[in-house]
Amino acid sequence: MICAYWGFVLMSLHLGLHWRVILGAAGKMLPKPEMDRKKNTRTWTARLLGAAIAVYGLYAFIERDLLSYMLMRVHFVFFDYSEPVLLFILDYTAAMGMFIFLGHYLGKGIQKIGRK
């Protein structure tokens, strides 16, 4: 179980390091904005949405106590069958989004430091 949770975190961070490539591919599929103002609005909307997902992901990470699984404080994971499956998937996806967000901006920070 410990490897599964650490793999989840590390793969999410790795995906965040390559997030620019994914954004570039997605940008090619979307129509080009006609004005710079529209592009700027779309960029900031995406950043705010990413930050909101990261904040909710942090909440889900803490609420589900995923760190205790990662540090082997809890040896078994029990699924609460009274909880809707969609909420479970949403929480884990948001936690993944948080690590993607962290990996993306951590990578940008490391690149900025490397240029100096």
ABEGO torsion letter per residue (X at the ends): XAAAAAAAAAAAAAAAAAAAAAAAAAAAABBBBABAAAAAAAAAAAAAAAAAAAAAAAAAAAAAGAAAAAAGABABBBBBAABBAAAAAAAAAAAAAAAAAAAAAAAAAAAAAAAX
